[in-house]
């Protein structure tokens, strides 16, 4: 199951709030925890861009929710595919 999640990472598009930020991540050959960490780092980057038009206080409160949503949505979409790229 976890191995299929790693292999499943491909072209999943996550709707991020405020902007159409996009990051592509190659997770080929990574185990599940390494793939999750790489997807999480990419989500942080995409959320930083997506929330850049908000005030600092809004960014502070929305950043964690944005990352959580991006990671969970991406991993859910990837669970059913057989690719090695994730697009956030």
N, C-alpha and C positions, 0 to 999 in steps of 0.2 A: 504494500500500500504506500509506504513512504517513498520507496524507489519510484513508483509510478508517478508520484507527485513531482519528483525531481525531473524525470524524463518528460513529464507533461507540460513543462513550462514553454509555452509558445503563443505568441501573438494575442495575449489576453489584454484587452484594453479596459482600463479602469477609469471610470468617470470620476475625475477629481473636482472638488468644488472650486468655483471662481475662475478657473482657466483650463485650457486644454493642454496641460503639461503632459509630456510623454518622455519616457525613458525606456530604452531597450536593454535587457539584461540577458547575457548568455550564461546559463546554468548547467551546461552539458558536463557530465562527469562528476557533478557535486552530489554529496549525500543530502538527505532531506534537511538537516539542520544548517548545513552550509548554504544550501539553496535558499532557505528561509531567511537567513541572515543577509544574503546578497539582495534578495527581493526587498527586504526591509530597508536596507541602505538606499536602494533605488527609489523606494516610496518616499523616504525622507527628502531626497533630492527633488522629486516631482512635486511633493507637497510644498516645499520651500518656494518653488516657482509658482505653483498654483495659488498660494496664499500671499504672494508678494504685493498685491495691490491692497491688502488689508492693513489696518493700523497695527502697531506692535502688540497692543493688548488683545486684539482679535486673533492675531497670529499665535500668540501664546496659548489662548484657549482652544483654538481650532486645530493646531498642529498635530497633537496626539490622536485626535479623532480622525483626521485626514489619513495619517499613516496606518492606523488600525483598519480603516475601511479599505484603503488601497491594498494592503497586504492580504486581508481576508478575501476580498473580491477576486484578486488575482489568483490566489491559491485555489479558490473554489472553481474558477474558470479553467485553470490548468489541470485540475484533477481528471478531467475527461479527455485531454488531448495527449498527443505523443510528440511533443516538440521540445527544443532545447533553448528557446528564446522566450523571454517574458517581456511584454511591452506594457509599461505602466504609464 
